[in-house]
Amino acid sequence: MQPQAKRKTKKASAASIYLKTGCGYFSTIKSLQLFRTRREYEKCQGSKKLVNTILGCADDALAGTVACNPHLQMLHGHRVALRADLENLRGKVALISGGGSGHEPAHAGYIGKGMLTGVVAGPVFTSPAVGSILAAIRAVRQAGAVGTLLIVKNYTGDRLNFGLALEQARAEGATVEMVVIGDDCAFTKQKKAGRRGLCGTVLIHKVAGALSEAGCGLSAIARKVTAVAHTMGTLGVSLTPCSVPGSRPTFQLADDELELGLGIHGEAGVRRMKITSADQVVKIMLDHMTSHSNASRVRLKSGASVVLMVNNLGGLSYLELSVVAGSAVRCLESRGIHIARVFVGSFMTALEMAGVSLTLLLVDDELLTLIDSDTTAVAWSQPAKVHVSGQKRVRESVAPKEEEEEESFPFRAPATPYMRAVLEKVCNTLLNLQEELNDLDRAAGDGDCGSTHARAARAIQEWVESKPLPPYPSQLLSALAKLLLEKMGGSSGALYGLFLTAAAQPLRTDDELATWSAAVDAGIDAMMRYGGAAPGDRTMLDSLCAAAEQLRALKNPQTNPLKVLTKAVEEAEAAAESTKHMEAAAGRASYIGSSRLNRPDPGAVAAAAILRAVMEGLQGSPLNRSSFRMAT
């Protein structure tokens, strides 16, 4: 027996440690169960949360919101937040909402003049306590409110707890009413429990707040928002589940799956489907929301005017959110729907769930005025008060100046076949180096240096095949600069674009060999001026500067151009190789420890390879000084 007792003590001690470090978990919403073994604890580590303690995270979150907003106050002894200016409530209807935590910025983010008076927060995904709801009602009544409207999302726990608080408040003589909002469009057949309350509830907060601010009575506000809720619908889709702090994810999705029609508490949805394009996902969502076979549909007709809310469920990137928003606008407009306003952001989340919900609200001018009314609530996103549909979304770009006519050049240097040969050689070289450059870049960057240069090479190849080359060197370099800036991308595209743009300027007046040396120097100066790097910083400048030093010999009329160019290439290659001994001082590599940088810089290697390709592309040309000038 003694050994068993020791083991139990040891397990309890380990569990206590896990709890103190914020790693306990709820096996159900109401009962706390500690991890029995380290293995069980480790299974939960995919659901990390940045909290102080699991039991206190809801309190800490609400207190943090209040600490950052001087217009809010906590109600002592309760998980309740209220407007700090309750004295301005006298003679008006107070609006109280709330529910489980984990939906931030709902609900406390919508407290303010023109929206909610206060909110009552429960633990994560759990209804708030009856006593706290009643305390909030008492506080606004004492402040002089003529009545209190409770705005409740349609979940059993919320209905029960808010309903019980309402009955107790009425027993005390308070004037209280409650509206239950259900805007879920997921279930095609009516459920006895009704539609779940989702992100559309935020629009109800706004409409009710505007009516209260305008002095409307309690019954009138309740009737109006109830009618508005019947013309609204919401549907969500998720790429991942979420997890209550300390708990495992609520459901599992394969890498190629998404869930349609899920709730905001991690409940699984009504349909599991394969990942497809954002356009297709949005179409499926809108089809489901408006289908005549769906008893909870939004009754849209062509010509209807709507407010669209694109809500981040918590973990979706804003890039994806914008893609989805654009898809929704295009899809609705293609169906003849007029979009009056679009709200895009995080309005009612489900912790870290990577998903999005769409809310549609049918509106007329009167309702739109209420939605447009001012509010001080910090989480309310106020778009421009103009209709979205019917606006011109594209402005014509300014046409580039026509290429300078041949007569504007004081010399004649027609295009030669060597220009094309050089470009072809450079492109083939970069394509062949793609994997090598990527491999070098993995140690110091994001592993795409070769891919970026290969993208530039393919763009140049397409350009060379599609049109005649510009006849003059300055035009050729300028055209290449524009092409790389548009097609290459990244910092490499910008640096090459800078180099070529600056190098083209000296060549506008003549194309003597000495001018080519000056052109290279001008390009390097521009890269250093705007890029911030210098020789010795472990960048492509190390190769280019080594070559430039040799190319200055072209200013001497007695030199052999081929020998100068050959020497310049050799020095560039040697400089590129020497970068493996340098400590990076610029670019992404500067953030990497020098001990990990034991191979040459990929940008320097690429620059040296380009110079060799140029030299090899010119090898068939008659390389005396006059013919070399004509060839280049």
C-alpha positions in Angstrom: 0.0 0.0 0.0 2.8 2.4 0.8 4.3 2.4 -2.7 0.8 3.1 -4.1 0.3 6.0 -1.8 3.7 7.4 -2.8 2.8 7.1 -6.5 -0.5 8.9 -5.9 1.3 11.7 -4.1 3.8 12.0 -6.9 1.1 12.2 -9.5 -0.9 14.8 -7.5 2.3 16.8 -7.1 3.0 16.7 -10.8 -0.5 17.7 -11.6 -0.3 20.6 -9.2 2.8 21.8 -11.0 1.1 21.6 -14.4 -1.9 23.6 -13.0 0.3 26.3 -11.5 2.1 26.7 -14.8 -1.2 27.1 -16.6 -1.4 23.6 -18.1 -4.4 22.2 -16.3 -7.4 21.6 -18.5 -11.2 21.3 -18.3 -12.5 17.9 -19.4 -15.9 19.5 -19.5 -16.8 23.2 -19.2 -17.9 22.8 -15.5 -15.4 20.3 -14.0 -11.7 20.8 -13.7 -9.5 17.8 -14.3 -5.8 17.8 -13.8 -3.4 16.0 -16.1 -2.6 12.6 -14.6 0.5 11.9 -16.5 3.2 13.9 -18.4 2.2 12.1 -21.6 -1.4 13.4 -21.2 0.0 16.8 -20.6 2.2 16.7 -23.7 -0.7 15.7 -25.9 -2.2 19.1 -25.1 0.8 21.1 -26.1 -0.5 21.8 -29.6 -3.0 24.3 -27.9 -0.7 26.8 -26.3 -2.2 30.0 -24.8 -0.5 33.1 -23.6 -2.4 33.5 -20.3 -1.4 33.8 -16.6 -3.7 31.1 -15.3 -6.5 29.1 -16.9 -9.0 29.8 -14.2 -8.3 33.6 -14.3 -7.9 34.2 -18.0 -11.5 35.5 -18.5 -11.1 38.0 -15.6 -7.7 39.1 -16.9 -9.0 39.6 -20.4 -11.9 41.8 -19.3 -9.6 43.7 -16.9 -7.1 44.2 -19.7 -9.8 45.7 -21.9 -10.9 48.1 -19.2 -7.3 49.0 -18.4 -6.8 50.1 -22.0 -10.0 52.1 -22.3 -10.6 55.0 -19.9 -14.3 55.1 -21.0 -14.9 51.8 -19.2 -15.1 50.6 -15.6 -15.3 47.3 -13.9 -18.2 46.6 -11.5 -16.6 45.6 -8.2 -16.9 42.0 -7.3 -18.3 41.0 -10.7 -17.0 40.1 -14.2 -19.0 43.1 -15.5 -17.8 46.1 -17.5 -19.8 49.3 -17.8 -19.6 52.7 -19.4 -17.7 55.1 -17.1 -20.2 57.9 -17.9 -23.3 56.2 -16.5 -24.6 59.6 -15.4 -25.3 60.3 -19.1 -27.7 57.4 -19.1 -30.4 59.1 -17.1 -33.7 59.0 -19.0 -32.5 56.5 -21.6 -32.7 52.8 -22.0 -29.7 50.8 -20.9 -28.4 48.0 -23.1 -26.7 45.0 -21.5 -25.3 42.0 -23.4 -22.7 39.4 -22.8 -22.0 35.7 -22.7 -18.9 33.5 -22.5 -15.5 34.9 -22.9 -13.3 33.9 -25.9 -15.2 36.0 -28.5 -13.2 39.2 -28.1 -13.6 42.0 -29.0 -17.2 40.9 -28.2 -18.6 41.9 -25.9 -16.8 44.6 -24.0 -15.4 46.2 -27.2 -18.9 47.3 -28.0 -19.5 49.3 -24.8 -19.9 53.0 -25.5 -22.2 55.8 -26.4 -24.3 54.7 -29.2 -23.9 51.0 -28.4 -23.9 48.9 -25.2 -24.1 50.3 -21.7 -22.5 47.2 -20.2 -21.6 43.6 -20.6 -21.4 40.6 -18.4 -18.7 38.0 -19.2 -18.6 34.4 -18.3 -15.7 32.0 -18.3 -14.5 30.9 -21.7 -17.5 29.7 -23.8 -19.6 29.6 -20.6 -22.7 31.7 -19.7 -22.1 34.4 -17.1 -23.4 34.1 -13.6 -26.9 35.2 -12.7 -25.7 37.3 -9.8 -23.4 39.3 -12.1 -26.2 39.9 -14.6 -28.4 41.1 -11.8 -25.7 43.3 -10.5 -25.3 45.0 -13.9 -29.0 45.6 -14.1 -29.0 47.2 -10.6 -26.1 49.4 -11.5 -27.7 50.9 -14.6 -31.1 51.3 -12.8 -29.4 53.2 -10.0 -27.7 55.5 -12.6 -31.2 56.6 -13.9 -31.9 54.3 -16.8 -35.6 54.2 -17.6 -35.4 50.6 -18.5 -32.9 47.8 -19.4 -32.8 45.7 -22.5 -30.9 42.4 -22.3 -29.5 41.4 -25.7 -28.8 37.7 -25.6 -27.4 35.2 -28.1 -29.6 32.2 -28.6 -27.8 29.6 -26.5 -29.5 27.6 -23.7 -27.2 28.7 -20.9 -27.4 32.4 -21.9 -31.2 32.3 -22.2 -31.5 30.6 -18.8 -29.1 32.8 -16.9 -30.1 36.1 -18.4 -33.8 35.1 -18.1 -33.4 34.2 -14.4 -31.7 37.6 -13.8 -34.5 39.3 -15.6 -37.2 37.7 -13.4 -35.3 38.6 -10.2 -34.8 42.2 -11.4 -38.5 42.5 -12.2 -39.3 41.2 -8.7 -37.2 44.1 -7.4 -39.3 46.6 -9.4 -36.9 47.0 -12.4 -38.2 47.5 -15.9 -36.4 44.9 -18.0 -37.0 43.2 -21.3 -34.9 40.6 -23.2 -34.4 39.9 -26.9 -32.9 36.6 -28.0 -30.9 36.8 -31.2 -30.5 33.8 -33.5 -28.9 34.6 -36.9 -27.4 31.2 -37.8 -28.1 30.0 -41.3 -26.4 26.6 -41.0 -29.3 24.3 -40.4 -31.7 23.9 -43.3 -34.5 22.6 -41.0 -35.8 24.5 -38.0 -34.4 23.2 -34.7 -36.5 23.2 -31.6 -33.7 25.2 -29.9 -33.8 27.8 -32.7 -31.0 29.4 -34.6 -27.7 30.1 -32.8 -26.7 33.6 -32.0 -23.6 34.5 -34.1 -21.8 37.6 -35.3 -25.0 39.3 -36.5 -25.6 40.1 -32.8 -23.1 42.9 -33.1 -25.3 44.6 -35.7 -28.2 44.3 -33.2 -26.0 46.0 -30.6 -25.4 48.9 -33.0 -29.1 49.3 -34.0 -30.3 49.1 -30.4 -27.6 51.6 -29.3 -28.6 54.1 -31.9 -32.3 53.8 -30.9 -31.4 54.2 -27.2 -29.3 57.3 -27.9 -32.2 58.8 -29.9 -34.4 58.4 -26.8 -36.6 55.5 -28.0 -38.5 53.6 -25.3 -37.7 50.1 -24.1 -40.6 48.3 -25.9 -40.0 50.2 -29.1 -36.3 49.2 -29.2 -37.1 45.6 -28.4 -39.7 45.4 -31.2 -37.4 47.0 -33.7 -34.3 44.9 -33.1 -36.5 41.7 -33.1 -37.7 42.6 -36.5 -34.2 43.4 -37.7 -32.9 40.1 -36.5 -35.5 38.3 -38.7 -33.9 39.8 -41.8 -30.4 38.8 -41.0 -28.3 35.7 -41.4 -24.8 34.4 -40.6 -22.8 31.4 -41.8 -19.2 30.5 -40.8 -16.5 28.3 -42.2 -13.3 27.2 -40.6 -10.0 25.7 -41.6 -9.0 24.7 -38.0 -10.8 24.1 -34.7 -10.2 26.1 -31.6 -9.3 25.0 -28.1 -10.4 26.3 -24.7 -7.3 27.3 -22.7 -5.8 24.1 -21.3 -7.9 21.8 -23.4 -7.6 19.9 -26.6 -9.1 21.2 -29.9 -12.9 20.8 -30.0 -12.7 18.7 -33.3 -10.2 17.7 -35.9 -9.8 18.6 -39.5 -7.5 17.0 -42.1 -5.1 19.3 -43.8 -7.3 19.4 -47.0 -10.6 19.9 -45.2 -12.7 22.8 -43.9 -15.9 22.9 -41.8 -19.0 24.7 -43.0 -21.7 26.0 -40.7 -19.9 25.8 -37.3 -20.8 27.8 -34.2 -18.6 30.2 -32.2 -17.8 27.8 -29.4 -15.9 25.2 -31.5 -19.0 23.1 -32.3 -18.6 21.1 -35.4 -20.5 22.4 -38.4 -23.1 20.9 -40.8 -20.8 19.9 -43.6 -17.2 18.9 -44.0 -15.7 19.6 -47.4 -12.4 19.7 -49.3 -10.4 22.9 -49.4 -11.0 24.9 -52.6 -10.5 28.5 -53.8 -11.8 31.4 -51.7 -14.2 32.3 -54.6 -15.7 28.9 -54.5 -15.9 28.7 -50.7 -17.7 32.1 -50.7 -20.1 30.9 -53.4 -20.9 27.8 -51.4 -21.6 29.9 -48.3 -23.8 32.4 -50.0 -25.7 29.6 -51.9 -26.3 27.9 -48.5 -27.4 31.1 -46.8 -29.9 32.0 -49.5 -31.2 28.6 -50.7 -35.0 28.2 -50.9 -34.6 24.8 -49.3 -33.0 26.4 -46.2 -35.6 27.3 -43.6 -33.2 29.7 -41.9 -32.2 31.5 -45.1 -31.7 35.2 -45.7 -34.5 36.1 -48.2 -32.5 37.9 -50.8 -33.9 39.0 -54.1 -32.2 40.8 -57.0 -32.1 44.5 -56.3 -32.1 44.0 -52.5 -29.8 46.3 -50.4 -27.6 44.6 -47.7 -25.0 45.3 -45.1 -22.2 42.7 -45.4 -20.1 41.7 -42.4 -16.9 39.7 -43.0 -15.9 38.4 -39.6 -12.5 36.9 -38.7 -13.2 34.0 -36.3 -9.9 34.6 -34.7 -6.9 33.0 -36.5 -7.4 33.9 -40.1 -4.7 36.2 -41.6 -5.9 39.6 -42.7 -4.6 38.8 -46.2 -7.1 35.9 -46.4 -9.8 38.0 -44.9 -9.4 40.6 -47.6 -9.5 37.9 -50.3 -12.7 36.5 -48.8 -14.3 40.0 -48.5 -13.5 40.8 -52.2 -15.0 37.4 -53.2 -18.1 38.1 -51.3 -18.6 41.6 -52.8 -18.2 40.3 -56.3 -20.4 37.3 -55.8 -23.2 39.3 -54.3 -23.0 42.0 -57.0 -23.1 39.3 -59.7 -26.5 38.3 -58.3 -27.9 41.8 -58.5 -27.5 42.5 -54.8 -26.7 46.1 -53.8 -24.1 46.3 -51.1 -24.7 49.4 -48.9 -21.9 48.9 -46.4 -19.1 46.3 -45.8 -17.6 45.7 -42.4 -14.4 43.6 -42.4 -12.5 42.6 -39.3 -12.6 40.7 -36.1 -16.0 41.3 -34.5 -17.0 38.1 -32.8 -14.3 35.5 -32.6 -13.9 31.9 -31.4 -10.5 32.1 -29.8 -7.8 31.1 -32.3 -10.1 29.5 -34.9 -8.8 30.1 -38.4 -12.1 30.8 -40.1 -14.5 33.4 -41.3 -18.2 34.1 -41.1 -20.4 36.1 -43.4 -23.4 38.1 -42.2 -26.0 39.6 -44.4 -28.5 42.1 -43.2 -31.3 43.5 -45.4 -31.5 47.2 -45.0 -33.5 50.3 -46.0 -32.5 53.9 -45.6 -33.9 54.1 -42.0 -32.0 51.1 -40.8 -28.8 52.3 -42.6 -29.1 55.6 -40.8 -29.1 53.7 -37.4 -26.0 51.7 -38.5 -24.2 54.8 -39.6 -24.9 56.7 -36.4 -21.9 57.6 -34.2 -20.6 55.5 -31.4 -17.6 55.6 -29.0 -17.3 51.8 -28.8 -13.7 51.0 -29.6 -14.3 47.8 -31.5 -16.8 49.1 -33.9 -15.4 49.6 -37.3 -17.0 52.6 -39.0 -16.7 52.4 -42.8 -17.3 55.3 -45.1 -21.0 56.3 -45.1 -21.4 55.8 -48.8 -22.8 52.8 -50.7 -20.2 50.2 -51.7 -21.9 49.1 -54.9 -21.9 51.5 -57.8 -18.6 53.0 -56.9 -15.7 53.1 -59.5 -13.0 50.9 -58.0 -10.3 51.3 -60.6 -8.5 54.4 -61.7 -6.6 54.3 -64.9 -2.9 54.4 -64.5 -0.8 57.1 -66.0 0.5 56.0 -69.3 4.3 55.9 -69.4 6.1 58.3 -71.7 6.8 57.0 -75.1 10.4 55.8 -75.6 12.6 58.5 -76.9 13.0 58.7 -80.6 16.2 57.6 -82.3 16.8 61.2 -83.3 17.3 62.3 -79.7 20.5 60.3 -79.4 23.7 62.0 -80.7 25.2 58.6 -81.9 24.1 55.6 -83.8 24.5 52.2 -82.1 22.0 49.9 -83.6 21.1 46.7 -81.8 23.4 43.8 -82.5 22.9 40.1 -82.2 25.3 40.1 -79.2 22.7 41.9 -77.1 20.3 38.9 -77.6 23.1 36.4 -77.1 24.1 38.0 -73.8 20.6 38.0 -72.5 20.0 34.4 -73.5 23.2 33.4 -71.8 22.4 35.2 -68.6 18.9 33.7 -68.5 20.1 30.1 -69.0 22.8 30.6 -66.3 20.3 31.8 -63.7 17.8 29.0 -64.5 20.6 26.4 -64.1 21.6 28.0 -60.8 18.1 28.0 -59.3 18.5 25.1 -56.9 22.1 26.0 -55.9 21.1 29.6 -55.0 18.0 28.4 -53.1 20.2 26.0 -51.1 22.7 28.8 -50.3 19.8 31.1 -49.3 18.2 28.6 -46.8 21.1 29.2 -44.4 20.8 33.0 -44.5 17.3 33.9 -45.8 14.1 32.3 -46.7 15.4 30.0 -49.4 14.0 31.7 -52.5 17.0 33.5 -53.9 17.3 31.0 -56.8 13.6 31.1 -57.5 13.6 34.9 -57.5 16.4 35.0 -60.1 14.8 32.2 -62.1 11.5 34.2 -62.2 13.5 37.2 -63.6 15.2 34.9 -66.2 11.9 33.6 -67.4 10.4 37.1 -67.6 13.4 38.3 -69.7 13.1 35.2 -72.0 9.4 36.0 -72.7 10.2 39.6 -73.3 13.0 38.9 -75.7 10.8 36.5 -77.7 7.8 38.8 -77.8 9.4 42.0 -79.2 12.5 43.5 -80.8 15.2 44.7 -78.4 15.5 48.4 -77.8 18.2 49.7 -80.2 20.3 51.7 -77.7 22.1 50.6 -74.5 20.4 53.1 -72.2 17.0 52.1 -73.5 17.9 48.4 -73.1 19.0 48.9 -69.5 15.9 51.0 -68.6 13.6 48.5 -70.2 15.3 45.6 -68.2 15.0 47.7 -65.0 11.2 48.1 -65.5 10.8 44.5 -66.3 12.6 43.2 -63.2 10.9 45.7 -60.9 7.5 44.3 -62.2 8.3 40.6 -62.5 11.2 39.7 -60.2 9.9 41.0 -57.0 11.5 41.2 -53.5 14.5 43.2 -52.5 16.5 41.6 -55.4 14.1 43.0 -58.0 14.4 46.4 -56.4 18.2 46.3 -56.2 18.7 45.2 -59.8 16.1 47.8 -60.9 18.1 50.5 -59.1 21.3 49.3 -60.6 20.0 49.2 -64.2 18.1 52.5 -63.9 21.1 54.4 -62.6 23.5 52.7 -65.0 21.4 53.7 -68.0 21.8 57.4 -67.3 25.5 57.8 -68.3 24.8 55.8 -71.5 22.3 58.3 -72.7 25.0 60.6 -73.9 27.5 58.0 -75.4 28.4 54.4 -75.1 32.2 54.5 -75.1 33.9 51.8 -73.0 34.9 54.4 -70.4 31.2 55.3 -70.1 30.3 51.6 -69.5 32.7 51.7 -66.5 31.0 54.9 -65.3 27.6 53.2 -65.8 28.6 50.3 -63.5 29.8 52.8 -60.9 26.6 54.7 -61.1 24.5 51.6 -60.6 26.6 50.5 -57.6 26.3 54.0 -56.0 22.5 53.8 -56.3 22.4 50.4 -54.7 24.5 51.6 -51.8 22.6 54.8 -51.4 19.2 53.3 -51.2 19.9 49.7 -50.0 22.2 50.7 -47.1 24.8 48.1 -47.8 28.5 48.5 -48.6 31.4 46.2 -49.7 32.2 43.8 -46.9 28.6 43.5 -45.7 28.2 40.1 -47.4 25.9 41.0 -50.2 25.9 41.1 -54.0 27.8 44.4 -53.7 30.9 42.5 -52.8 30.9 40.9 -56.3 29.9 44.0 -58.1 32.4 46.3 -56.5 35.2 43.9 -57.1 34.3 43.8 -60.8 33.8 47.6 -61.0 37.3 48.2 -59.7 38.7 46.2 -62.6 36.4 47.7 -65.2 37.8 51.2 -64.5 40.8 50.1 -66.5 38.5 50.6 -69.6 39.2 54.3 -69.2 42.7 53.7 -70.4 42.6 53.7 -74.3 45.5 51.2 -74.4 43.8 48.4 -72.5 42.5 45.2 -74.0 38.7 45.1 -73.3 38.5 41.3 -73.3 41.3 41.0 -70.7 39.7 43.7 -68.5 36.4 42.0 -68.6 37.9 38.6 -67.9 39.8 40.0 -64.9 36.6 41.7 -63.7 34.7 38.4 -63.8 37.5 36.5 -62.0 37.6 39.1 -59.2 33.8 39.1 -58.8 33.9 35.3 -58.4 36.7 35.5 -55.9 34.8 38.1 -54.0 31.6 36.0 -54.0 33.5 33.1 -52.5 35.1 35.3 -49.9 31.7 36.3 -48.5 31.5 32.9 -46.7 34.1 34.3 -44.2 32.2 37.6 -43.7 29.7 38.6 -41.0 26.5 39.8 -42.6 25.7 43.5 -41.9 22.8 44.0 -44.2 19.8 42.1 -45.5 18.0 39.1 -43.8 21.3 37.4 -43.2 22.3 40.1 -40.7 19.8 38.6 -38.3 21.4 35.2 -38.4 24.3 34.2 -36.1 27.6 34.3 -37.9 28.4 30.7 -36.9 25.6 29.5 -39.2 26.9 31.5 -42.2 29.7 29.3 -43.5 28.8 29.3 -47.2 28.9 32.1 -49.8 26.2 34.7 -50.0 23.7 33.7 -52.7 23.3 37.3 -54.0 27.0 37.7 -54.5 27.2 34.3 -56.2 24.3 35.3 -58.5 25.9 38.6 -59.4 29.2 37.0 -60.3 27.5 34.4 -62.4 25.6 37.1 -64.3 28.9 38.8 -65.1 30.5 35.6 -66.4 27.4 35.0 -68.5 27.8 38.5 -70.0 31.4 37.8 -70.8 30.6 34.4 -72.4 27.7 35.9 -74.4 30.2 38.4 -75.9 32.8 35.9 -76.8 31.8 35.7 -80.5 32.1 39.4 -80.9 35.1 41.2 -82.5 36.6 42.4 -79.3 38.8 45.4 -80.3 37.9 48.6 -78.7 35.6 50.1 -81.4 33.8 46.8 -82.3 33.5 45.9 -78.6 31.7 49.2 -78.0 29.4 48.4 -80.9 28.8 44.9 -79.7 27.8 45.9 -76.2 
